[in-house]
Amino acid sequence: MKINEFVEVSFKKGATFIFKVDSNEIVYKCSPFSGKELVSVNGNLVSESQSYKLKSSHRFVVDGVKYEVNFESKDLINGDNECSLVKEGQLIKLYKLKYIKPPKKPIYYWIPPLVLGALAGVGITQGILPIWLCIVFSVLAFVIVFIFELISNMENWECEVVDV
């Protein structure tokens, strides 16, 4: 999901942060699953590592200028992350990425899975429905809840850009 022009977040692909400094485009990519981190400048890979640490840092030099990209997971439970670019010891830009918890679901959201689950339960205990149909009702109830949860949680990221 593209949050803005310079930040993209995906549960599958990880996060991508783009910094435009002078005439250079510095791209930092990280994956929460593999722990792989890549930093490229104008499409050329300048730093690569694999780490599951909460803080990481990549130092590199472009045209005689020292740069550093830092990534820090401030709070894993609440989804607070920061990615910053430092040029010659001075902070240039900071992206503060935060996961926003979705609001609680209204009662009507739970009615279809509850009805399907109740039908499956009554059908099995009373012998009205065959077992395979009760299993189908149960699986269908699970799939409905799973799909609605997945859709509602996809776009709950916000990014604050701090220019220095």
C-alpha positions as CSV (number, residue, x, y, z in Angstrom):
1,M,0.0,0.0,0.0
2,K,1.4,3.3,-1.0
3,I,1.1,5.7,1.9
4,N,2.6,8.7,0.1
5,E,5.0,9.4,-2.8
6,F,8.0,8.3,-0.8
7,V,6.7,5.5,1.5
8,E,5.2,2.1,0.7
9,V,4.2,-0.6,3.2
10,S,3.1,-4.1,2.6
11,F,2.7,-7.1,5.0
12,K,4.1,-9.3,2.3
13,K,6.9,-7.2,0.7
14,G,7.9,-5.1,3.7
15,A,8.5,-1.3,3.7
16,T,10.2,1.0,1.2
17,F,11.4,4.5,2.0
18,I,12.6,6.9,-0.7
19,F,14.8,9.9,0.1
20,K,15.5,12.6,-2.5
21,V,18.7,14.5,-1.6
22,D,20.4,16.9,-4.0
23,S,20.4,14.9,-7.3
24,N,20.3,11.5,-5.6
25,E,17.5,9.1,-4.9
26,I,18.3,6.9,-1.9
27,V,15.9,3.9,-1.4
28,Y,15.8,1.8,1.7
29,K,13.9,-1.5,1.6
30,C,13.3,-3.9,4.5
31,S,11.4,-7.1,4.9
32,P,10.0,-8.2,8.3
33,F,9.9,-11.8,7.2
34,S,13.4,-12.4,5.8
35,G,15.1,-9.6,7.8
36,K,16.7,-8.4,4.6
37,E,17.6,-4.7,4.2
38,L,18.8,-3.0,1.0
39,V,20.0,0.5,0.4
40,S,20.4,1.8,-3.1
41,V,21.4,5.1,-4.6
42,N,20.1,6.0,-8.0
43,G,19.4,2.3,-8.6
44,N,22.8,1.0,-7.5
45,L,23.0,-1.2,-4.4
46,V,25.3,0.4,-1.8
47,S,24.5,-1.5,1.3
48,E,22.8,-4.8,2.2
49,S,22.3,-6.8,5.4
50,Q,20.1,-9.3,7.0
51,S,19.0,-8.6,10.6
52,Y,16.1,-9.0,12.9
53,K,17.3,-6.3,15.3
54,L,15.1,-3.5,16.4
55,K,17.7,-0.9,15.2
56,S,19.8,-1.0,12.0
57,S,22.1,1.4,10.4
58,H,23.7,1.6,6.9
59,R,26.6,3.9,6.2
60,F,27.8,4.7,2.7
61,V,29.6,7.4,0.7
62,V,28.2,9.0,-2.5
63,D,30.4,11.5,-4.4
64,G,32.6,12.0,-1.3
65,V,29.6,12.8,1.0
66,K,28.9,10.5,4.0
67,Y,25.3,9.3,4.4
68,E,23.6,7.1,6.9
69,V,20.2,5.4,6.8
70,N,18.8,4.4,10.1
71,F,15.7,2.2,10.8
72,E,14.3,1.7,14.2
73,S,11.2,-0.3,15.4
74,K,10.2,1.8,18.4
75,D,7.2,-0.4,19.4
76,L,6.5,-3.8,17.8
77,I,3.1,-4.2,19.4
78,N,1.8,-0.8,18.3
79,G,3.6,-0.7,15.0
80,D,5.7,2.4,15.5
81,N,8.7,2.6,13.2
82,E,11.1,5.4,12.1
83,C,13.4,5.6,9.1
84,S,15.8,8.5,8.9
85,L,18.5,9.8,6.5
86,V,21.6,11.5,7.9
87,K,24.0,13.5,5.7
88,E,27.4,14.5,7.0
89,G,26.2,13.9,10.6
90,Q,23.0,16.0,10.2
91,L,19.5,14.7,10.1
92,I,18.0,15.4,6.7
93,K,14.6,13.6,6.7
94,L,12.7,11.4,9.1
95,Y,9.7,9.2,8.3
96,K,7.6,8.2,11.3
97,L,5.5,5.2,10.3
98,K,2.6,4.2,12.6
99,Y,0.0,1.4,12.4
100,I,-3.5,2.7,13.3
101,K,-5.7,0.2,15.0
102,P,-9.1,-0.1,13.2
103,P,-12.2,0.8,15.2
104,K,-14.2,-1.9,16.9
105,K,-16.7,-3.7,14.7
106,P,-20.4,-3.0,15.1
107,I,-22.7,-5.9,16.2
108,Y,-24.1,-6.4,12.7
109,Y,-20.6,-7.3,11.5
110,W,-20.7,-10.5,13.6
111,I,-24.3,-11.6,12.6
112,P,-23.5,-13.7,9.4
113,P,-20.7,-15.8,11.0
114,L,-22.7,-16.3,14.2
115,V,-25.8,-17.5,12.2
116,L,-23.7,-19.9,10.1
117,G,-22.0,-21.2,13.2
118,A,-25.3,-21.7,15.0
119,L,-26.8,-23.5,12.0
120,A,-23.8,-25.8,11.9
121,G,-24.1,-26.5,15.7
122,V,-27.8,-27.1,15.6
123,G,-27.6,-29.2,12.5
124,I,-25.0,-31.5,14.0
125,T,-26.7,-31.9,17.4
126,Q,-30.2,-32.4,16.0
127,G,-29.0,-34.6,13.1
128,I,-30.9,-32.4,10.7
129,L,-28.0,-31.5,8.4
130,P,-25.3,-33.9,7.2
131,I,-21.9,-33.4,8.8
132,W,-20.2,-32.3,5.6
133,L,-22.7,-29.4,5.3
134,C,-22.1,-28.3,8.9
135,I,-18.4,-28.3,8.2
136,V,-19.0,-26.2,5.1
137,F,-21.1,-23.7,7.2
138,S,-18.3,-23.5,9.8
139,V,-15.6,-22.9,7.2
140,L,-17.7,-20.3,5.4
141,A,-18.2,-18.5,8.7
142,F,-14.4,-18.5,9.3
143,V,-13.7,-17.3,5.7
144,I,-16.2,-14.4,6.0
145,V,-14.6,-13.1,9.2
146,F,-11.1,-13.6,7.8
147,I,-11.9,-11.7,4.6
148,F,-13.6,-8.8,6.4
149,E,-10.7,-8.5,8.8
150,L,-8.1,-8.6,6.1
151,I,-9.9,-5.9,4.1
152,S,-10.5,-3.6,7.0
153,N,-6.9,-3.9,8.3
154,M,-5.1,-3.3,5.0
155,E,-5.0,0.5,4.9
156,N,-4.3,1.5,8.5
157,W,-0.9,3.0,8.2
158,E,0.0,6.7,8.5
159,C,3.3,8.3,7.9
160,E,4.5,11.6,9.3
161,V,7.3,13.2,7.3
162,V,9.8,15.4,9.3
163,D,12.0,17.6,7.1
164,V,14.9,19.2,8.9
